[in-house]
Amino acid sequence: MISTYGSSKTVVWGSAAAVILLVIIAGKFLFGGSPDVMSGDDDQRIAAIEKVALSGDSKAGDTLARVVTSKSSARVRGKALAGMAHYLKPGHREIVRKAAKDPDVKLREIAVDTLGLYADKKATTELIAVVEKKDKEHVSVRKAAIRGLAKCDDPRSIVALMDRAEKGATGEIKLLAMSKLLDKLNVRMSVDRDPRDARGWRDLIQRWKMSKRVRKAYEQAGERLISRPQDLIGKDWHPERRKHK
């Protein structure tokens, strides 16, 4: 009997080599080596930025940072900043902070959300300042700051989310803050109350203030937790069976 092992092995290795070659060719086709993110019209540059962001190259973050700090359109800088989030370094922090003060609303949204990826005390302080800004920061930027806070490890982030859930300027802000608070607490449930139902919302806030993790966060943050047990509704009360006015 003639053995086919050797020829089969050759075929397998040949097939593997062909696959590797195709991957290399595809990579060159997709990424073209080093896409030029600084030349061309906005659409061309955005296409190049997307290739760099998907490249996984160790230098991608610095390449995209150059775009963010350039005099390009807000649309181009925003796309670069969004891609840069995957390659953040300590040295990029100041770039993100400056973008968080950009005149363009969309760019500020991306920047404040990205700040949360640093997840430290400094980021928490900066995001709380955005959420509580007195000059009526655009609501979409406030929402992005809430999303950023949800990424932070500082216990003050839990305090800030609870505070916004209780005292947010709009029902939309309150709902988002409560949703992100539950995410931070690893609670797998959706918010089933409507902030416009003041009584039901106060009950929800008080119930979560009773959570051990929330109480611990307040303690660690050195913040006073103000409980309002009078806001609790009877244990048999359910939103779908409301009878109060």
Backbone bond lengths (Angstrom), bond angles and torsions (degrees), N, CA, C in turn:
res aa  C-N    CA-C-N  psi(-1)  N-CA   C-N-CA  omega(-1)  CA-C   N-CA-C  phi
1 M - - - 1.472 - - 1.526 108.43 -
2 I 1.322 115.68 137.84 1.461 120.91 179.65 1.525 109.11 -92.10
3 S 1.334 117.24 125.89 1.474 121.24 -179.20 1.524 110.39 -75.84
4 T 1.328 115.08 136.94 1.474 120.26 177.47 1.513 111.23 -106.65
5 Y 1.353 116.45 7.29 1.473 120.01 -176.46 1.519 112.08 -58.11
6 G 1.341 114.82 -47.57 1.466 118.64 -177.76 1.505 112.38 -61.93
7 S 1.341 116.32 -44.09 1.469 118.87 -179.09 1.508 111.29 -68.35
8 S 1.353 116.95 -34.88 1.467 120.74 178.99 1.518 110.29 -65.90
9 K 1.334 114.41 -41.03 1.462 119.38 179.32 1.517 110.58 -63.18
10 T 1.327 115.29 -39.23 1.471 119.82 178.70 1.516 111.19 -63.35
11 V 1.342 115.37 -41.31 1.463 120.55 179.44 1.520 110.43 -63.24
12 V 1.363 116.82 -42.74 1.473 121.15 -179.15 1.513 110.56 -62.04
13 W 1.348 115.44 -48.78 1.467 118.56 -179.57 1.518 111.29 -65.20
14 G 1.324 114.95 -35.35 1.473 118.22 178.46 1.515 111.23 -65.05
15 S 1.335 116.14 -39.72 1.472 120.53 178.64 1.518 110.77 -66.03
16 A 1.337 115.83 -41.21 1.468 120.29 179.95 1.519 110.38 -63.01
17 A 1.337 115.81 -42.23 1.469 119.70 179.41 1.519 110.76 -63.32
18 A 1.327 115.51 -37.29 1.461 119.53 179.83 1.528 110.89 -65.32
19 V 1.354 115.60 -40.46 1.467 120.17 179.27 1.526 110.64 -63.72
20 I 1.348 115.47 -44.22 1.466 120.32 179.55 1.522 110.50 -60.84
21 L 1.343 115.67 -42.31 1.465 120.07 179.56 1.519 111.03 -62.36
22 L 1.339 115.75 -41.02 1.468 119.61 178.97 1.521 111.34 -63.65
23 V 1.345 116.41 -39.84 1.463 120.42 178.89 1.521 110.31 -62.95
24 I 1.324 116.10 -43.00 1.467 120.29 179.41 1.519 110.83 -62.71
25 I 1.346 115.44 -45.23 1.467 119.87 179.83 1.518 110.55 -63.05
26 A 1.360 115.84 -42.67 1.472 120.36 179.40 1.512 110.55 -63.01
27 G 1.344 116.31 -40.95 1.462 120.35 179.01 1.512 111.34 -61.38
28 K 1.327 115.95 -42.63 1.466 119.16 179.39 1.520 110.70 -67.43
29 F 1.339 115.47 -35.74 1.462 118.74 179.42 1.530 110.87 -67.05
30 L 1.355 115.01 -42.79 1.462 119.53 -176.95 1.520 112.85 -73.50
31 F 1.322 115.85 -44.27 1.448 119.62 -172.07 1.526 114.25 -103.64
32 G 1.334 115.71 -18.38 1.456 119.16 173.71 1.508 113.72 55.50
33 G 1.311 118.04 33.89 1.460 119.62 179.05 1.510 110.30 80.15
34 S 1.325 116.76 -98.80 1.459 122.66 -179.44 1.519 109.46 -125.75
35 P 1.327 118.09 92.26 1.462 121.04 -179.64 1.520 111.40 -56.84
36 D 1.308 116.88 141.25 1.469 121.80 -179.10 1.526 109.49 -85.60
37 V 1.333 115.67 103.62 1.464 120.28 -177.18 1.530 112.36 -88.04
38 M 1.319 117.47 -3.51 1.461 120.65 -175.11 1.520 114.15 -108.03
39 S 1.326 117.19 -3.09 1.466 120.03 -177.36 1.524 111.34 -124.67
40 G 1.344 115.39 160.05 1.453 121.11 178.76 1.515 112.44 94.03
41 D 1.331 115.79 -179.96 1.462 119.32 178.40 1.525 109.21 -79.05
42 D 1.318 116.81 177.48 1.464 120.43 -175.55 1.521 112.83 -58.19
43 D 1.332 117.20 -43.57 1.461 120.28 -178.48 1.527 111.53 -63.19
44 Q 1.333 116.28 -41.57 1.464 120.71 179.33 1.525 110.75 -64.89
45 R 1.314 115.62 -41.66 1.460 119.47 -178.44 1.521 110.96 -69.54
46 I 1.320 116.70 -38.35 1.469 119.97 178.32 1.525 110.42 -63.92
47 A 1.343 116.58 -39.25 1.462 120.38 177.12 1.533 110.04 -62.00
48 A 1.329 116.32 -41.44 1.471 120.93 178.74 1.523 110.74 -66.82
49 I 1.340 116.34 -40.25 1.466 121.31 179.01 1.526 110.85 -61.77
50 E 1.321 116.32 -42.01 1.465 120.69 179.63 1.527 111.01 -62.90
51 K 1.331 116.86 -38.18 1.470 120.49 178.17 1.528 110.81 -65.58
52 V 1.322 115.79 -42.71 1.463 119.70 178.93 1.530 110.05 -64.10
53 A 1.331 116.34 -43.19 1.467 120.76 -178.58 1.525 111.90 -62.72
54 L 1.334 117.03 -29.80 1.463 121.32 -179.20 1.524 112.95 -92.46
55 S 1.302 117.07 -5.13 1.462 120.91 -173.00 1.523 114.35 -71.52
56 G 1.318 117.37 -29.88 1.460 120.06 -176.01 1.515 112.61 75.46
57 D 1.305 117.09 7.78 1.464 121.82 -179.72 1.522 110.28 -68.39
58 S 1.320 117.31 139.51 1.462 121.47 -178.92 1.526 112.74 -64.34
59 K 1.319 116.29 -20.55 1.465 120.47 -179.36 1.532 112.56 -95.84
60 A 1.331 116.52 -0.06 1.460 120.54 -175.99 1.525 112.27 -58.83
61 G 1.335 116.22 -42.68 1.464 119.88 -178.84 1.517 112.31 -59.28
62 D 1.326 117.05 -43.53 1.467 120.50 179.99 1.521 111.57 -68.52
63 T 1.339 115.67 -35.86 1.469 119.92 177.80 1.521 110.22 -63.27
64 L 1.317 116.67 -45.22 1.461 121.28 -179.86 1.528 111.29 -69.82
65 A 1.324 116.61 -32.98 1.468 120.39 178.46 1.523 110.89 -61.91
66 R 1.335 116.55 -34.86 1.473 120.38 178.40 1.526 110.64 -62.73
67 V 1.320 115.49 -35.86 1.470 119.66 178.97 1.525 110.30 -69.61
68 V 1.329 115.88 -43.59 1.473 120.63 -178.48 1.524 111.21 -59.73
69 T 1.320 117.25 -36.49 1.469 121.47 -177.46 1.524 112.88 -91.14
70 S 1.327 117.17 2.32 1.469 120.58 179.77 1.525 110.63 -83.90
71 K 1.314 116.11 -179.21 1.466 121.65 178.83 1.528 111.08 -95.23
72 S 1.309 115.66 28.17 1.463 121.59 179.47 1.526 110.30 -70.84
73 S 1.325 115.65 170.58 1.459 120.47 178.30 1.523 109.72 -65.03
74 A 1.320 115.92 157.51 1.468 120.66 179.37 1.520 110.64 -61.00
75 R 1.315 116.72 -33.70 1.469 121.18 179.35 1.529 110.80 -62.72
76 V 1.315 117.13 -45.35 1.460 121.82 179.72 1.530 110.45 -68.46
77 R 1.320 117.27 -44.61 1.465 120.92 -179.32 1.527 111.13 -65.06
78 G 1.329 115.72 -36.46 1.460 119.49 178.45 1.520 112.01 -64.73
79 K 1.324 116.03 -41.53 1.463 119.95 178.70 1.533 110.02 -64.56
80 A 1.326 116.52 -40.50 1.462 120.76 179.01 1.521 110.83 -65.77
81 L 1.326 116.93 -40.42 1.462 120.81 -179.80 1.525 111.04 -65.79
82 A 1.330 116.10 -39.65 1.465 119.98 178.26 1.530 110.36 -63.23
83 G 1.339 116.76 -40.04 1.463 120.43 177.67 1.512 112.30 -70.30
84 M 1.321 115.97 -34.99 1.463 122.00 -178.82 1.524 111.67 -63.57
85 A 1.324 116.95 -25.38 1.465 121.32 -178.49 1.526 112.09 -58.76
86 H 1.331 116.86 -24.38 1.468 120.40 -179.78 1.536 112.37 -81.55
87 Y 1.328 116.28 -8.89 1.470 120.11 -175.11 1.527 111.66 -130.43
88 L 1.318 117.68 26.81 1.461 120.93 -173.96 1.523 113.45 -59.04
89 K 1.310 114.72 137.32 1.458 122.84 175.15 1.533 107.54 -125.94
90 P 1.317 117.89 161.53 1.470 119.68 176.05 1.526 112.00 -54.58
91 G 1.339 116.08 -36.14 1.461 119.91 -178.62 1.515 114.54 -69.53
92 H 1.326 117.16 -13.42 1.465 120.86 179.47 1.526 112.37 -86.55
93 R 1.311 115.12 -10.11 1.470 119.10 -171.61 1.528 113.18 -58.16
94 E 1.311 116.98 -45.11 1.453 120.25 -177.94 1.531 111.19 -64.43
95 I 1.318 116.67 -32.36 1.463 121.23 177.08 1.527 109.61 -64.39
96 V 1.327 115.78 -44.12 1.470 120.32 179.78 1.526 110.19 -66.15
97 R 1.326 117.12 -40.13 1.469 121.44 -179.57 1.525 111.15 -62.79
98 K 1.316 116.60 -41.30 1.471 120.43 178.81 1.523 110.51 -67.06
99 A 1.322 115.85 -38.56 1.468 119.64 178.74 1.525 110.70 -64.57
100 A 1.335 116.59 -29.19 1.469 120.92 179.31 1.531 112.14 -68.85
101 K 1.342 116.54 -9.90 1.460 121.19 178.46 1.527 111.62 -114.19
102 D 1.320 116.13 10.61 1.464 121.14 -178.47 1.528 110.71 -66.06
103 P 1.342 117.67 147.88 1.464 120.14 178.22 1.523 113.45 -61.99
104 D 1.335 116.98 -26.10 1.467 120.04 -178.11 1.527 110.62 -78.22
105 V 1.328 116.45 124.54 1.463 122.01 -176.70 1.528 112.01 -61.35
106 K 1.325 116.56 -46.12 1.465 120.34 -177.18 1.528 111.08 -62.15
107 L 1.314 116.55 -39.76 1.464 120.06 179.15 1.531 110.43 -65.90
108 R 1.338 116.75 -39.17 1.463 119.95 177.35 1.528 110.59 -63.49
109 E 1.318 116.89 -39.99 1.465 120.76 178.10 1.525 110.86 -56.46
110 I 1.323 115.76 -51.26 1.460 120.66 -178.18 1.529 110.29 -62.05
111 A 1.328 116.21 -41.05 1.468 120.84 -175.93 1.527 112.19 -66.96
112 V 1.328 117.88 -46.53 1.468 118.73 -177.22 1.528 111.13 -69.02
113 D 1.324 116.66 -34.24 1.466 120.13 175.33 1.533 109.42 -64.42
114 T 1.333 116.17 -41.59 1.468 121.49 -179.77 1.525 111.45 -66.19
115 L 1.324 117.45 -34.67 1.470 120.57 178.78 1.526 111.19 -54.52
116 G 1.330 115.59 -35.21 1.458 119.95 -179.09 1.519 113.33 -61.30
117 L 1.344 117.34 -22.24 1.460 120.65 -179.64 1.524 112.06 -67.54
118 Y 1.333 116.49 -20.99 1.465 118.44 175.54 1.533 110.35 -73.19
119 A 1.320 115.97 -26.25 1.476 123.73 167.87 1.525 116.35 58.01
120 D 1.316 118.33 17.22 1.466 120.34 -176.79 1.528 112.11 -107.82
121 K 1.322 116.34 -173.50 1.463 121.37 -177.30 1.526 112.08 -64.13
122 K 1.320 115.78 -39.83 1.459 119.86 -178.87 1.520 110.78 -63.36
123 A 1.323 116.15 -44.64 1.467 120.10 178.54 1.522 110.57 -63.12
124 T 1.333 116.24 -40.82 1.465 120.63 179.67 1.528 110.62 -60.84
125 T 1.332 116.39 -44.71 1.467 120.77 179.73 1.522 111.17 -60.85
126 E 1.337 116.60 -43.98 1.464 121.07 -178.27 1.523 111.83 -67.40
127 L 1.320 116.61 -38.36 1.463 120.08 -179.27 1.523 111.76 -72.74
128 I 1.321 116.56 -36.30 1.470 119.36 175.82 1.521 109.58 -62.08
129 A 1.325 116.72 -39.16 1.467 120.80 178.98 1.526 111.32 -61.77
130 V 1.333 116.55 -37.67 1.468 120.36 178.89 1.520 110.37 -68.60
131 V 1.325 115.95 -45.20 1.469 121.00 -178.86 1.525 111.62 -62.12
132 E 1.324 116.54 -35.99 1.464 120.90 -175.96 1.522 112.97 -99.51
133 K 1.313 117.16 11.65 1.457 121.24 -175.37 1.526 111.48 -54.18
134 K 1.325 115.05 134.01 1.460 120.47 -175.60 1.532 113.46 -83.84
135 D 1.353 116.53 -13.81 1.466 118.33 -175.92 1.527 112.43 -93.29
136 K 1.332 115.75 26.03 1.457 121.32 175.44 1.524 112.17 57.92
137 E 1.316 115.54 57.19 1.459 121.65 175.20 1.526 109.31 -54.04
138 H 1.305 116.47 145.30 1.457 121.33 -179.09 1.531 110.19 -52.27
139 V 1.329 117.06 136.94 1.463 120.78 -174.10 1.519 111.82 -58.98
140 S 1.332 118.31 -34.53 1.462 119.96 -179.23 1.523 111.04 -67.19
141 V 1.329 117.59 -30.23 1.461 121.43 177.88 1.526 109.39 -74.08
142 R 1.327 116.96 -39.09 1.466 120.65 176.16 1.537 109.80 -60.62
143 K 1.316 116.09 -42.33 1.460 120.49 179.88 1.530 110.63 -64.26
144 A 1.333 116.13 -39.56 1.462 119.94 178.20 1.529 110.15 -64.50
145 A 1.329 116.91 -37.33 1.467 121.06 178.37 1.530 110.57 -65.95
146 I 1.312 117.08 -36.19 1.465 121.11 176.59 1.522 109.87 -64.86
147 R 1.329 116.31 -42.19 1.469 119.54 176.50 1.526 110.30 -63.21
148 G 1.326 116.39 -37.65 1.459 120.39 177.49 1.515 111.77 -64.71
149 L 1.328 116.80 -42.79 1.462 121.10 178.99 1.526 111.85 -60.00
150 A 1.314 115.64 -34.76 1.466 119.78 -179.47 1.525 111.78 -63.99
151 K 1.335 117.77 -18.14 1.470 121.73 179.51 1.537 111.74 -89.81
152 C 1.329 117.33 -14.55 1.467 121.47 -173.09 1.524 112.24 -80.14
153 D 1.336 114.91 145.84 1.463 120.66 -179.28 1.534 113.20 -89.30
154 D 1.319 116.92 -18.46 1.466 121.70 -178.88 1.529 109.77 -60.65
155 P 1.345 118.70 131.95 1.471 120.51 179.20 1.524 112.96 -58.66
156 R 1.337 117.13 -22.76 1.468 119.18 176.90 1.514 112.29 -62.57
157 S 1.332 116.83 -21.42 1.463 119.11 178.53 1.523 110.30 -66.59
158 I 1.330 116.84 -37.92 1.468 120.77 177.07 1.524 109.83 -66.61
159 V 1.320 116.43 -42.31 1.468 121.07 178.36 1.528 110.08 -61.38
160 A 1.329 116.46 -44.41 1.464 120.76 -178.14 1.528 111.40 -65.67
161 L 1.314 116.97 -40.00 1.463 120.27 179.22 1.526 110.63 -66.68
162 M 1.327 117.07 -40.89 1.457 120.24 176.85 1.526 110.79 -63.35
163 D 1.320 115.45 -41.33 1.468 120.50 179.97 1.526 110.91 -62.15
164 R 1.343 116.49 -43.20 1.475 119.50 179.86 1.527 110.78 -70.30
165 A 1.328 116.79 -34.55 1.463 119.58 177.93 1.525 110.47 -64.28
166 E 1.333 115.25 -32.03 1.473 120.00 -179.09 1.519 112.80 -87.33
167 K 1.346 116.79 -39.13 1.470 119.89 -170.91 1.517 114.28 -122.05
168 G 1.317 118.16 13.95 1.464 120.83 -178.76 1.516 112.78 -54.64
169 A 1.335 115.70 151.07 1.464 120.70 -175.96 1.523 112.74 -67.54
170 T 1.319 117.36 -26.78 1.467 121.05 -179.04 1.526 109.72 -134.44
171 G 1.336 115.23 160.55 1.456 120.11 176.42 1.513 111.40 -61.41
172 E 1.324 115.88 -33.85 1.457 121.35 179.89 1.529 111.10 -63.08
173 I 1.330 115.64 -42.87 1.460 121.04 178.32 1.528 109.96 -65.67
174 K 1.317 117.05 -44.86 1.463 121.01 179.95 1.520 111.47 -59.16
175 L 1.317 115.98 -44.57 1.460 121.27 -177.99 1.525 111.16 -64.69
176 L 1.341 116.55 -44.37 1.465 120.40 179.79 1.527 110.63 -64.74
177 A 1.338 116.19 -43.34 1.470 119.99 -179.46 1.526 111.17 -61.47
178 M 1.327 117.34 -42.57 1.457 120.38 179.12 1.527 110.63 -66.12
179 S 1.323 116.70 -40.54 1.460 120.82 179.28 1.529 110.83 -61.78
180 K 1.341 116.63 -43.85 1.469 120.60 179.88 1.529 111.43 -71.11
181 L 1.328 116.52 -30.90 1.459 119.99 175.71 1.524 109.98 -62.88
182 L 1.327 116.47 -44.82 1.460 120.33 179.13 1.526 110.72 -63.33
183 D 1.336 116.01 -37.32 1.470 119.41 176.48 1.533 110.55 -59.96
184 K 1.336 115.83 -44.79 1.469 120.02 -179.64 1.523 111.80 -64.71
185 L 1.308 115.86 -31.86 1.458 120.43 -179.63 1.533 111.70 -84.91
186 N 1.364 115.12 2.87 1.468 121.55 -179.17 1.521 112.17 58.24
187 V 1.328 114.82 37.64 1.461 120.86 178.04 1.523 108.39 -96.51
188 R 1.306 116.37 118.85 1.461 120.82 -177.19 1.531 110.27 -89.85
189 M 1.308 115.22 74.14 1.459 119.92 177.21 1.520 109.08 -155.67
190 S 1.314 115.38 151.91 1.459 119.58 178.51 1.519 109.34 -91.89
191 V 1.308 115.82 160.91 1.466 120.40 178.81 1.526 107.81 -79.11
192 D 1.330 115.99 115.69 1.469 119.70 -175.16 1.524 113.14 -101.13
193 R 1.317 116.47 16.76 1.471 119.94 178.19 1.522 109.58 -116.02
194 D 1.302 115.24 156.29 1.464 121.93 178.05 1.529 108.18 -106.60
195 P 1.336 117.97 124.01 1.477 120.18 -179.89 1.523 113.29 -57.47
196 R 1.339 116.75 -21.40 1.468 119.14 179.20 1.528 111.67 -72.24
197 D 1.329 115.61 -18.77 1.466 120.41 174.29 1.532 106.07 -88.33
198 A 1.315 116.70 88.20 1.466 122.11 -171.87 1.525 112.90 -55.01
199 R 1.319 116.28 -44.02 1.464 119.50 -176.40 1.528 111.22 -65.51
200 G 1.325 115.98 -47.70 1.455 120.33 179.71 1.528 112.16 -64.39
201 W 1.335 116.86 -35.84 1.467 120.64 -179.46 1.533 110.71 -70.00
202 R 1.326 116.59 -40.70 1.470 119.63 177.46 1.525 110.33 -61.07
203 D 1.331 116.32 -39.21 1.462 121.16 178.13 1.529 109.69 -61.96
204 L 1.329 117.01 -44.31 1.467 121.46 -179.44 1.528 110.96 -62.49
205 I 1.321 116.41 -44.54 1.465 121.11 179.56 1.523 110.56 -59.30
206 Q 1.324 116.21 -47.04 1.461 120.16 -177.89 1.523 111.46 -64.31
207 R 1.315 116.66 -37.67 1.469 119.36 -179.79 1.530 111.03 -63.66
208 W 1.330 116.91 -39.01 1.459 119.05 179.72 1.522 111.88 -77.60
209 K 1.319 117.04 -24.51 1.468 119.09 173.90 1.524 110.82 -67.05
210 M 1.318 116.25 -20.41 1.460 120.90 178.87 1.525 111.95 -83.94
211 S 1.334 116.84 -7.40 1.458 121.02 179.70 1.532 110.28 -64.51
212 K 1.329 117.36 136.59 1.460 121.19 -179.52 1.520 111.31 -60.71
213 R 1.329 116.90 -38.72 1.461 119.13 -177.58 1.522 111.25 -69.94
214 V 1.330 116.75 -37.59 1.466 120.20 178.06 1.524 109.60 -65.68
215 R 1.333 116.49 -45.00 1.463 120.22 179.23 1.535 111.13 -61.25
216 K 1.320 116.08 -39.56 1.462 120.19 179.14 1.532 111.04 -65.48
217 A 1.340 115.96 -38.71 1.462 120.11 179.42 1.528 110.69 -63.04
218 Y 1.317 116.89 -42.89 1.465 120.72 177.45 1.530 110.13 -60.95
219 E 1.319 115.41 -42.55 1.464 120.07 -179.46 1.532 110.61 -63.65
220 Q 1.324 116.65 -45.64 1.467 121.18 -179.44 1.524 111.92 -66.08
221 A 1.322 115.69 -32.68 1.462 120.27 -179.43 1.529 112.20 -82.27
222 G 1.321 116.61 -8.52 1.457 120.34 -178.81 1.518 112.62 71.77
223 E 1.326 115.67 27.35 1.466 121.22 -178.59 1.528 110.00 -106.97
224 R 1.294 115.46 145.90 1.459 120.19 178.36 1.522 109.63 -83.31
225 L 1.308 116.58 127.08 1.456 121.20 177.34 1.531 108.15 -94.01
226 I 1.316 115.80 119.60 1.466 120.36 -179.13 1.519 109.20 -96.08
227 S 1.320 116.16 106.92 1.465 121.16 179.04 1.522 110.02 -86.41
228 R 1.312 115.06 146.82 1.468 121.05 177.04 1.536 108.00 -132.30
229 P 1.324 116.77 74.56 1.470 119.70 -178.31 1.522 113.13 -58.15
230 Q 1.318 116.17 -22.08 1.464 119.22 178.31 1.526 112.26 -68.19
231 D 1.348 116.03 -14.83 1.467 119.58 179.22 1.521 112.83 -80.77
232 L 1.332 115.99 -12.73 1.461 119.06 -178.85 1.523 111.17 -70.41
233 I 1.314 114.38 137.63 1.461 120.87 176.20 1.526 106.34 -99.65
234 G 1.319 116.75 154.90 1.462 120.66 -177.91 1.516 113.21 -47.60
235 K 1.313 117.12 149.54 1.461 121.63 -175.63 1.527 113.43 -62.45
236 D 1.313 117.60 -20.70 1.468 120.41 179.91 1.522 112.83 -88.33
237 W 1.337 115.33 0.50 1.472 119.50 -179.10 1.517 110.25 -77.37
238 H 1.324 116.59 136.04 1.463 121.63 176.09 1.520 108.26 -136.24
239 P 1.329 117.97 145.36 1.473 120.94 -178.26 1.529 112.42 -54.26
240 E 1.345 116.20 -38.64 1.473 118.26 -176.57 1.519 112.55 -74.88
241 R 1.368 117.34 -8.39 1.461 119.72 -179.74 1.526 111.32 -118.66
242 R 1.327 115.46 28.35 1.466 118.72 -177.68 1.531 110.76 -63.86
243 K 1.340 116.11 136.36 1.453 121.38 176.03 1.523 111.10 -125.89
244 H 1.366 114.88 -6.92 1.458 117.17 -178.87 1.516 109.90 -76.66
245 K 1.299 115.76 161.35 1.461 121.45 179.73 1.504 109.57 -92.55
